[in-house]
Amino acid sequence: MNETIMQKMRQLKFFGMANAFKLSIEDGRMTKFTADEMVGFLIESEWDDRNNRRVERQIRNARFRYNANIEQLHFDIDRNLEKNQILRFAECKFINNGENILITGSTGIGKSYLASALGNQACTLGYKVYYSNATKLFSKLKMTKADGSYIREITRIEKQDLLILDDFGIQPLDNQSRSALMEIIEDRHGKRSTIITSQLPVKEWYDVIGEKTVSDAILDRLVHDAHRIELIGESLRRKQAPKYQEEYEKIEENN
């Protein structure tokens, strides 16, 4: 009878409920639960399972550059990263308010890692996140223009609660990329949040975007009331390199 019930649960795609039911039989909890406690336990287990799978799916679809989380951030290094500010961002109220975050600093300082950590946190709290390297995104949008799927992709980006554009400003924007960025920012302005990371300070973004009128329009929407994080210090990758080299040499010695 119990095996039949579990099979029906799985057929109905109640996987969390089926696993919880099986576990309650194996550890003897079923005999200790009242009927309403058992129902509550099964429903709670199913809800947790679906929520966990949804979060995993959202993180997988976002394709973050790093598998990062807030707990792994280093606040003990002097790089102008305020722990209280980041913990406030981790609550994701900035997404509810449609606010932007601009993260700038030299290469290797941890901009992409921080953006990925905030993106992962947003997924965990149930928000839809779209992550992309800025140059790759504009190249992709050019290709969608060619195959007729541009509107669909722009609409998809517009619907995301959080858009993360990583490594913005690596190269100047051409007319098509500038137009696409204007459309994205205009669609999201005041409704959705955007995180942008860049090696360049914000004041130099005008030159990257080009065409003063469009630059003014884009940056006015992006920068107005945006939260800014300006990371300082030397490259963390450079700092960590000797440590990894030392570990590598130890491994070589043992072999």
Backbone bond lengths (Angstrom), bond angles and torsions (degrees), N, CA, C in turn:
res aa  C-N    CA-C-N  psi(-1)  N-CA   C-N-CA  omega(-1)  CA-C   N-CA-C  phi
1 M - - - 1.459 - - 1.532 111.11 -
2 N 1.341 116.34 -47.11 1.458 120.17 -178.98 1.528 111.70 -63.45
3 E 1.332 116.57 -40.01 1.459 120.46 179.38 1.526 110.61 -65.05
4 T 1.317 117.09 -38.37 1.465 121.68 178.03 1.529 110.78 -63.94
5 I 1.327 115.64 -42.33 1.469 120.21 178.95 1.526 110.48 -61.97
6 M 1.348 116.45 -43.68 1.465 119.83 -179.78 1.526 111.53 -65.23
7 Q 1.333 116.75 -37.37 1.460 119.82 177.75 1.522 111.18 -63.54
8 K 1.330 116.67 -40.37 1.468 120.74 179.21 1.522 111.01 -67.88
9 M 1.328 116.00 -37.60 1.470 119.36 176.35 1.522 110.90 -60.74
10 R 1.341 115.83 -43.25 1.468 119.50 -179.49 1.521 110.86 -67.69
11 Q 1.342 117.19 -37.96 1.458 120.54 177.77 1.532 111.23 -63.09
12 L 1.324 115.08 -33.67 1.467 120.40 176.72 1.521 112.04 -83.02
13 K 1.347 116.25 1.98 1.463 124.23 -179.83 1.525 112.39 65.36
14 F 1.332 116.33 31.66 1.461 121.83 172.41 1.538 108.25 -93.63
15 F 1.331 115.65 64.84 1.458 120.06 -172.75 1.522 112.45 -67.11
16 G 1.311 117.05 -40.93 1.454 120.10 178.03 1.509 111.84 -63.87
17 M 1.320 115.82 -39.79 1.461 121.07 179.10 1.526 111.04 -66.61
18 A 1.333 115.71 -40.75 1.467 120.29 -179.55 1.533 110.65 -64.50
19 N 1.332 116.77 -44.01 1.466 119.91 179.15 1.523 111.50 -64.59
20 A 1.344 115.94 -39.62 1.465 119.67 179.68 1.528 111.11 -67.77
21 F 1.329 116.13 -37.73 1.463 121.04 179.19 1.532 110.14 -64.50
22 K 1.346 114.82 -43.66 1.460 120.12 178.29 1.528 110.79 -62.49
23 L 1.322 116.43 -44.16 1.461 121.27 -179.72 1.522 111.84 -62.81
24 S 1.336 116.50 -40.34 1.468 120.17 -179.10 1.527 111.82 -66.33
25 I 1.337 115.83 -28.84 1.473 119.36 176.79 1.524 109.99 -73.32
26 E 1.360 114.58 -44.05 1.458 119.40 -175.64 1.525 113.16 -67.82
27 D 1.326 117.61 -37.16 1.470 118.77 -177.36 1.531 113.27 -97.46
28 G 1.341 116.27 4.06 1.457 119.74 173.86 1.523 115.53 82.02
29 R 1.337 117.20 6.24 1.468 119.54 -178.28 1.518 112.37 -68.34
30 M 1.331 116.66 -25.84 1.462 119.79 -176.61 1.529 111.57 -58.44
31 T 1.340 116.04 -38.86 1.470 119.40 -177.75 1.524 111.75 -73.13
32 K 1.344 117.69 -17.66 1.458 121.50 -177.88 1.527 112.74 -94.26
33 F 1.335 116.32 -20.83 1.466 120.37 -179.20 1.521 111.44 -77.87
34 T 1.330 116.17 142.59 1.463 119.81 165.87 1.530 106.37 -77.92
35 A 1.329 116.81 169.49 1.471 120.33 -177.74 1.527 111.54 -59.35
36 D 1.346 116.96 -44.91 1.467 118.92 -178.20 1.530 111.60 -70.88
37 E 1.339 117.52 -32.38 1.456 120.50 175.80 1.523 111.07 -66.15
38 M 1.326 116.59 -39.22 1.460 120.65 179.33 1.526 110.93 -65.27
39 V 1.331 115.83 -43.79 1.470 120.04 178.75 1.531 109.82 -61.84
40 G 1.339 116.05 -45.27 1.459 120.21 179.52 1.521 112.03 -61.89
41 F 1.336 116.89 -40.83 1.462 122.22 179.37 1.530 110.82 -63.11
42 L 1.328 116.94 -44.06 1.463 120.92 -178.92 1.531 111.82 -67.24
43 I 1.328 116.13 -42.62 1.465 119.61 -179.43 1.522 110.88 -66.90
44 E 1.334 116.13 -42.06 1.467 120.14 178.85 1.526 110.66 -63.25
45 S 1.317 116.72 -39.47 1.469 120.93 179.20 1.524 111.03 -65.65
46 E 1.323 116.33 -40.23 1.465 120.41 178.63 1.527 110.94 -66.23
47 W 1.329 115.90 -41.39 1.467 120.28 179.66 1.526 110.16 -63.35
48 D 1.337 117.20 -44.99 1.468 121.26 179.69 1.525 111.10 -61.97
49 D 1.324 116.32 -42.54 1.459 120.47 -178.38 1.529 111.06 -64.09
50 R 1.332 116.61 -44.86 1.470 119.80 179.92 1.529 111.43 -66.13
51 N 1.333 115.35 -39.73 1.460 119.07 179.26 1.527 110.73 -64.53
52 N 1.330 117.37 -43.46 1.464 121.10 179.34 1.519 111.72 -63.37
53 R 1.336 116.48 -40.91 1.461 119.69 179.57 1.535 110.77 -68.45
54 R 1.325 116.40 -35.33 1.467 120.49 178.40 1.536 109.98 -65.25
55 V 1.333 116.73 -44.50 1.464 120.99 179.01 1.528 110.28 -62.60
56 E 1.327 116.97 -45.38 1.468 121.07 178.86 1.524 110.71 -60.14
57 R 1.327 116.17 -40.56 1.466 120.36 179.97 1.529 111.17 -66.34
58 Q 1.328 116.48 -41.67 1.462 119.90 179.95 1.524 111.52 -65.95
59 I 1.333 116.96 -40.77 1.468 120.51 178.33 1.523 109.94 -65.84
60 R 1.332 116.63 -41.22 1.461 120.71 179.32 1.532 110.67 -63.82
61 N 1.327 116.63 -42.97 1.468 120.70 -178.71 1.531 111.97 -69.22
62 A 1.338 116.54 -30.49 1.464 119.87 -179.45 1.524 111.62 -68.87
63 R 1.328 117.39 -31.38 1.468 122.74 178.67 1.525 112.07 55.73
64 F 1.307 115.41 56.50 1.454 120.35 178.88 1.522 111.02 -62.15
65 R 1.306 115.09 151.40 1.470 120.09 179.27 1.522 110.46 -65.94
66 Y 1.334 116.11 -37.15 1.463 120.98 -179.34 1.530 110.17 -126.28
67 N 1.320 115.69 145.12 1.458 120.88 172.02 1.528 107.13 -83.13
68 A 1.326 115.33 74.98 1.464 121.54 -170.49 1.520 110.76 -110.20
69 N 1.314 116.23 155.27 1.456 121.05 172.26 1.522 109.47 -144.26
70 I 1.315 115.16 163.32 1.458 121.46 -174.02 1.532 111.62 -59.23
71 E 1.338 116.82 -37.40 1.465 120.89 -176.88 1.537 112.35 -64.23
72 Q 1.318 117.15 -23.06 1.465 120.54 -177.19 1.527 113.53 -90.19
73 L 1.326 117.84 -3.65 1.455 120.52 -179.88 1.525 110.63 -69.19
74 H 1.326 116.24 143.11 1.462 121.44 -179.79 1.535 109.50 -97.58
75 F 1.325 115.22 109.32 1.459 119.94 177.96 1.535 111.04 -98.04
76 D 1.337 116.66 -3.28 1.462 120.71 -177.35 1.526 112.13 -86.78
77 I 1.332 116.62 -2.92 1.470 120.99 178.95 1.534 108.03 -101.61
78 D 1.324 116.44 135.30 1.459 120.95 -177.84 1.527 110.32 -74.50
79 R 1.321 116.41 92.05 1.466 120.56 176.81 1.523 111.89 -138.93
80 N 1.342 116.00 24.44 1.463 122.57 175.15 1.527 111.80 65.09
81 L 1.339 116.05 37.01 1.459 121.88 178.34 1.530 108.22 -110.08
82 E 1.325 116.34 106.38 1.455 121.25 -175.99 1.525 110.84 -85.60
83 K 1.322 116.16 120.90 1.458 121.31 -176.36 1.521 112.18 -60.96
84 N 1.312 117.85 -44.91 1.464 120.59 -178.43 1.523 111.64 -62.35
85 Q 1.331 116.35 -38.96 1.463 120.03 178.44 1.525 111.15 -64.15
86 I 1.338 116.67 -45.14 1.466 120.76 -178.95 1.530 110.70 -65.66
87 L 1.326 117.28 -38.95 1.466 120.29 178.13 1.525 110.94 -65.01
88 R 1.315 117.10 -33.09 1.472 119.85 174.91 1.526 109.87 -67.40
89 F 1.332 116.24 -42.72 1.466 119.37 176.83 1.530 111.23 -61.07
90 A 1.348 116.14 -34.18 1.465 121.07 -178.72 1.524 112.03 -64.43
91 E 1.321 117.83 -19.36 1.465 120.91 175.48 1.523 110.92 -75.59
92 C 1.347 116.21 -14.58 1.469 124.46 176.58 1.528 114.28 64.44
93 K 1.313 116.68 23.89 1.469 118.91 174.86 1.524 110.61 -66.67
94 F 1.337 116.61 -27.30 1.463 119.71 178.31 1.526 111.07 -62.41
95 I 1.349 116.26 -28.67 1.465 119.82 177.02 1.522 109.86 -72.65
96 N 1.317 116.62 -43.46 1.468 120.06 177.50 1.531 111.39 -58.69
97 N 1.339 115.59 -33.10 1.465 120.46 -177.32 1.525 113.01 -90.31
98 G 1.344 116.84 -1.84 1.465 120.57 -179.78 1.511 113.07 66.66
99 E 1.343 116.82 34.28 1.465 122.01 -177.77 1.529 111.34 -95.59
100 N 1.327 115.74 155.22 1.459 121.40 -178.86 1.523 111.03 -105.96
101 I 1.335 115.40 157.67 1.464 122.02 174.60 1.527 107.64 -127.91
102 L 1.310 116.70 127.17 1.459 122.64 178.90 1.521 108.25 -112.40
103 I 1.339 116.53 118.69 1.465 122.00 -177.21 1.516 108.88 -113.05
104 T 1.329 117.44 117.25 1.449 121.50 -178.88 1.531 110.38 -124.11
105 G 1.327 115.51 160.17 1.462 120.86 -179.60 1.514 110.31 155.39
106 S 1.309 116.15 167.49 1.461 121.32 -176.82 1.528 111.24 -68.07
107 T 1.314 115.98 166.74 1.459 120.90 -178.44 1.524 111.63 -63.36
108 G 1.329 115.72 140.67 1.458 121.57 176.98 1.510 115.42 80.01
109 I 1.348 118.01 4.82 1.461 120.99 -175.09 1.530 112.18 -82.79
110 G 1.345 117.18 -11.82 1.465 120.41 176.22 1.514 115.27 110.26
111 K 1.324 117.57 19.65 1.471 121.55 -178.81 1.524 111.36 -64.59
112 S 1.327 116.35 -49.99 1.471 120.91 -177.58 1.525 111.05 -66.08
113 Y 1.324 115.63 -36.80 1.466 119.80 179.61 1.524 110.11 -64.85
114 L 1.335 116.33 -43.97 1.462 120.62 178.57 1.522 111.03 -62.69
115 A 1.333 116.74 -44.32 1.470 120.73 178.97 1.530 110.88 -62.59
116 S 1.341 116.56 -41.12 1.463 120.57 178.28 1.526 111.38 -64.63
117 A 1.337 116.30 -38.42 1.463 120.38 179.19 1.525 110.97 -64.38
118 L 1.328 117.07 -42.84 1.463 120.75 177.98 1.530 110.74 -66.95
119 G 1.331 116.12 -36.53 1.463 119.86 177.52 1.518 112.21 -66.02
120 N 1.326 116.47 -43.71 1.468 120.62 176.70 1.526 111.15 -60.38
121 Q 1.329 115.58 -42.25 1.459 120.26 178.86 1.527 110.89 -62.04
122 A 1.314 116.41 -41.24 1.467 120.46 178.38 1.526 111.20 -62.53
123 C 1.324 116.98 -42.19 1.472 120.75 177.19 1.525 110.54 -61.01
124 T 1.327 116.50 -42.62 1.463 121.51 -179.41 1.532 110.90 -60.23
125 L 1.322 116.05 -34.17 1.463 120.49 -178.98 1.531 112.50 -88.59
126 G 1.333 115.89 5.26 1.464 119.36 172.33 1.515 116.22 97.55
127 Y 1.333 118.14 8.48 1.462 120.84 179.51 1.532 110.58 -88.50
128 K 1.322 115.42 150.87 1.466 120.85 176.17 1.527 109.21 -88.98
129 V 1.340 114.90 130.05 1.465 120.31 -173.87 1.532 110.25 -127.07
130 Y 1.321 115.28 138.09 1.464 122.34 175.63 1.526 106.97 -120.25
131 Y 1.329 116.41 119.12 1.464 121.34 -179.49 1.529 109.32 -114.80
132 S 1.340 115.94 137.49 1.466 118.58 175.52 1.524 110.22 -160.18
133 N 1.316 115.38 145.74 1.454 120.89 165.44 1.529 106.87 -64.21
134 A 1.337 117.51 133.70 1.461 120.91 -173.40 1.532 112.19 -59.62
135 T 1.323 117.09 -45.48 1.464 120.69 -178.82 1.529 111.07 -61.96
136 K 1.335 116.19 -43.04 1.465 120.14 179.54 1.522 111.54 -66.04
137 L 1.334 116.41 -36.56 1.467 119.13 179.65 1.523 110.88 -64.25
138 F 1.331 117.16 -45.61 1.464 119.55 -179.10 1.528 111.34 -65.96
139 S 1.333 116.75 -34.91 1.470 119.78 175.60 1.524 110.68 -65.44
140 K 1.331 115.55 -41.12 1.458 120.11 179.14 1.527 110.94 -63.78
141 L 1.336 116.25 -41.12 1.467 119.54 -179.26 1.530 111.17 -66.28
142 K 1.329 116.94 -32.53 1.470 119.72 175.76 1.522 110.38 -63.82
143 M 1.327 116.49 -40.63 1.468 120.38 179.20 1.522 111.17 -67.22
144 T 1.334 116.55 -36.43 1.480 118.77 179.14 1.528 111.03 -68.46
145 K 1.341 116.38 -27.07 1.466 119.11 173.98 1.526 110.32 -62.29
146 A 1.337 114.38 -38.12 1.465 119.96 -177.10 1.516 112.21 -71.99
147 D 1.361 116.90 -37.83 1.472 118.12 -176.28 1.532 113.01 -97.93
148 G 1.317 117.27 5.13 1.462 120.13 173.89 1.513 115.93 84.35
149 S 1.338 117.73 10.71 1.468 120.05 -177.57 1.531 112.71 -105.37
150 Y 1.329 116.24 14.58 1.463 120.99 -176.08 1.535 112.09 -60.32
151 I 1.299 117.22 -48.57 1.466 121.22 -177.42 1.524 110.51 -60.80
152 R 1.329 116.33 -41.26 1.462 120.38 179.58 1.533 111.10 -62.88
153 E 1.341 116.60 -41.31 1.466 119.80 -178.73 1.535 111.08 -70.52
154 I 1.319 116.91 -41.13 1.464 120.88 178.05 1.531 110.13 -63.38
155 T 1.318 116.69 -39.91 1.469 121.25 178.33 1.520 110.35 -64.96
156 R 1.325 116.22 -39.24 1.466 120.29 177.49 1.525 111.17 -61.68
157 I 1.332 116.41 -44.44 1.461 120.70 178.78 1.523 110.65 -63.48
158 E 1.325 116.30 -41.54 1.461 121.31 -178.65 1.528 111.74 -59.73
159 K 1.334 116.89 -34.59 1.462 121.29 -175.41 1.528 113.76 -79.36
160 Q 1.332 117.18 -12.48 1.457 119.71 -178.65 1.532 110.35 -71.91
161 D 1.328 115.91 136.80 1.463 119.47 178.15 1.522 111.10 -65.66
162 L 1.333 115.96 -34.76 1.462 121.12 -179.80 1.517 110.16 -136.04
163 L 1.316 116.17 126.91 1.464 123.04 174.36 1.526 107.80 -108.69
164 I 1.330 117.21 128.69 1.465 121.56 176.64 1.526 108.37 -114.06
165 L 1.336 116.28 114.93 1.461 122.50 175.14 1.523 107.76 -103.80
166 D 1.303 116.20 110.78 1.463 121.80 -174.70 1.529 110.61 -97.50
167 D 1.322 116.32 145.55 1.471 123.22 176.22 1.526 112.57 57.15
168 F 1.323 115.79 44.57 1.467 120.15 176.60 1.528 109.60 -69.29
169 G 1.330 116.49 140.05 1.458 121.17 175.12 1.509 115.43 93.43
170 I 1.328 117.51 8.15 1.467 119.95 177.34 1.531 110.47 -60.78
171 Q 1.335 115.15 -36.44 1.462 119.32 177.00 1.527 109.07 -143.47
172 P 1.341 118.12 150.99 1.471 121.08 -179.32 1.527 111.29 -60.97
173 L 1.321 115.48 151.19 1.466 120.24 179.92 1.519 110.90 -84.65
174 D 1.325 115.75 139.42 1.458 119.65 172.02 1.529 108.51 -88.47
175 N 1.312 117.44 -177.16 1.469 121.38 -174.85 1.525 112.43 -59.17
176 Q 1.345 116.41 -44.18 1.459 120.05 -178.15 1.528 111.81 -65.59
177 S 1.323 116.07 -44.61 1.468 120.44 -179.41 1.526 110.67 -66.56
178 R 1.317 116.59 -39.46 1.463 121.58 178.95 1.528 110.14 -63.18
179 S 1.315 115.59 -42.95 1.465 120.41 179.42 1.526 111.00 -65.24
180 A 1.348 116.45 -41.19 1.470 120.75 179.51 1.525 110.89 -64.47
181 L 1.347 116.47 -43.49 1.463 119.91 179.44 1.522 110.65 -63.03
182 M 1.323 117.08 -41.43 1.462 120.62 178.50 1.526 110.44 -60.24
183 E 1.324 116.06 -43.12 1.462 120.30 -179.24 1.533 111.12 -64.85
184 I 1.335 116.06 -42.72 1.470 120.76 -179.82 1.529 110.86 -63.03
185 I 1.332 116.12 -48.94 1.467 120.48 -177.56 1.524 110.87 -66.17
186 E 1.319 116.58 -40.11 1.471 120.21 178.66 1.523 111.21 -62.82
187 D 1.332 116.77 -43.06 1.468 121.05 -179.83 1.527 111.89 -63.36
188 R 1.326 116.57 -34.93 1.467 120.99 -173.25 1.531 113.33 -92.87
189 H 1.310 117.10 -16.22 1.462 121.57 -172.65 1.530 112.69 -55.77
190 G 1.340 115.49 120.80 1.452 121.39 177.04 1.516 114.66 77.66
191 K 1.345 116.69 -4.05 1.473 120.10 -177.54 1.518 112.56 -119.71
192 R 1.313 117.53 -36.89 1.460 122.32 -177.14 1.529 109.41 -130.95
193 S 1.320 116.10 161.50 1.464 121.15 -177.52 1.523 111.78 -101.35
194 T 1.327 114.38 150.82 1.460 121.23 178.09 1.525 109.35 -135.33
195 I 1.332 116.05 134.76 1.464 121.81 172.00 1.523 107.31 -111.24
196 I 1.325 116.60 127.41 1.459 120.89 177.91 1.525 109.24 -122.26
197 T 1.335 116.59 131.00 1.463 120.51 173.83 1.525 108.60 -110.73
198 S 1.321 115.65 144.96 1.465 119.16 -179.04 1.522 110.44 -157.43
199 Q 1.334 115.73 146.88 1.454 121.09 172.89 1.528 111.02 -74.89
200 L 1.314 115.58 -20.85 1.464 120.54 -176.34 1.518 111.10 -92.77
201 P 1.334 117.59 143.02 1.471 119.27 172.41 1.522 110.30 -64.56
202 V 1.308 116.60 154.84 1.462 121.00 -174.16 1.530 112.28 -57.40
203 K 1.325 117.32 -35.01 1.472 120.41 -177.62 1.530 112.23 -62.49
204 E 1.334 117.27 -20.85 1.467 120.63 179.63 1.528 112.56 -91.74
205 W 1.332 117.60 -2.18 1.456 120.29 -179.77 1.528 111.84 -68.44
206 Y 1.350 116.96 -24.22 1.464 119.64 178.01 1.524 110.53 -58.51
207 D 1.324 115.87 -43.65 1.471 120.21 -179.07 1.525 111.37 -67.68
208 V 1.331 116.58 -34.88 1.469 120.40 179.77 1.527 110.55 -67.64
209 I 1.320 116.06 -43.91 1.471 120.02 -177.87 1.525 110.53 -72.00
210 G 1.360 116.36 -42.27 1.455 120.26 -179.98 1.519 111.34 77.08
211 E 1.339 116.14 169.17 1.470 123.08 179.84 1.533 110.40 53.28
212 K 1.297 115.93 95.53 1.456 123.63 -168.86 1.526 114.04 -50.88
213 T 1.315 118.02 -43.85 1.463 120.47 -177.09 1.518 111.49 -61.52
214 V 1.340 116.62 -45.27 1.460 121.09 179.77 1.522 110.19 -69.25
215 S 1.329 117.12 -40.90 1.467 120.98 178.28 1.516 110.74 -58.28
216 D 1.325 116.45 -45.57 1.468 120.66 179.23 1.520 110.98 -60.09
217 A 1.330 115.88 -43.90 1.462 120.48 -178.25 1.528 111.54 -64.77
218 I 1.334 116.47 -43.82 1.467 120.85 -178.72 1.531 110.93 -67.06
219 L 1.328 116.09 -50.37 1.464 119.90 -174.87 1.526 112.13 -71.00
220 D 1.324 117.40 -30.23 1.455 119.70 175.48 1.521 110.55 -60.73
221 R 1.336 116.16 -40.36 1.473 120.36 -179.91 1.524 111.63 -76.74
222 L 1.333 116.14 -34.18 1.466 120.73 -177.14 1.527 112.83 -77.38
223 V 1.317 115.44 -48.27 1.457 121.04 -168.17 1.528 112.97 -84.73
224 H 1.327 116.63 -29.62 1.469 120.22 -177.20 1.525 110.40 -57.93
225 D 1.324 116.41 119.32 1.474 123.50 179.35 1.528 113.35 63.45
226 A 1.342 118.13 14.98 1.475 120.16 178.29 1.524 109.97 -75.32
227 H 1.319 115.70 150.48 1.470 121.46 172.78 1.526 107.62 -84.45
228 R 1.329 116.70 133.33 1.463 120.01 -178.46 1.527 110.43 -115.55
229 I 1.316 114.71 134.27 1.464 121.46 173.66 1.520 106.92 -122.48
230 E 1.319 116.93 112.29 1.462 121.64 -179.16 1.534 108.47 -107.99
231 L 1.322 115.70 96.43 1.466 120.83 -177.61 1.521 110.31 -75.22
232 I 1.317 115.76 143.35 1.459 121.14 -179.21 1.534 109.74 -127.60
233 G 1.328 115.85 172.41 1.456 119.93 177.02 1.513 112.38 103.93
234 E 1.323 114.96 178.08 1.461 119.96 -179.62 1.525 111.18 -84.43
235 S 1.311 115.55 166.43 1.459 122.53 -177.42 1.525 111.56 -58.89
236 L 1.331 115.74 128.45 1.467 119.94 176.40 1.523 110.50 -67.71
237 R 1.316 116.61 -32.96 1.469 119.93 178.82 1.530 109.88 -63.38
238 R 1.343 115.27 -39.74 1.453 119.43 179.14 1.524 110.83 -68.07
239 K 1.329 115.75 -37.24 1.458 120.57 178.72 1.518 111.60 -65.33
240 Q 1.353 114.81 -39.20 1.450 119.71 -174.96 1.522 112.92 -81.99
241 A 1.321 117.39 -16.80 1.465 121.10 -176.46 1.519 112.94 -56.62
242 P 1.358 120.23 -47.58 1.480 119.54 179.09 1.519 112.84 -59.47
243 K 1.336 115.41 -36.79 1.468 119.68 179.27 1.528 110.54 -62.63
244 Y 1.358 116.40 -46.24 1.461 119.53 -179.98 1.529 111.36 -67.34
245 Q 1.351 116.84 -35.13 1.453 120.86 178.28 1.525 110.23 -64.61
246 E 1.323 115.91 -39.90 1.466 120.70 178.99 1.520 110.99 -64.29
247 E 1.351 115.76 -42.61 1.462 119.84 179.21 1.524 110.64 -65.04
248 Y 1.336 115.84 -38.63 1.469 121.14 179.63 1.525 110.19 -63.12
249 E 1.339 115.92 -43.18 1.455 119.79 -178.57 1.532 111.48 -65.28
250 K 1.326 116.76 -35.79 1.461 120.84 177.06 1.512 111.57 -63.89
251 I 1.357 114.90 -41.48 1.466 120.40 178.50 1.528 110.22 -62.41
252 E 1.358 115.28 -42.65 1.455 120.91 -179.72 1.532 110.98 -62.82
253 E 1.347 116.27 -40.42 1.454 121.10 178.88 1.516 111.62 -63.15
254 N 1.333 116.40 -41.56 1.460 121.33 -179.41 1.511 112.16 -67.72
255 N 1.323 115.26 -27.12 1.466 118.84 179.56 1.538 110.82 -83.01
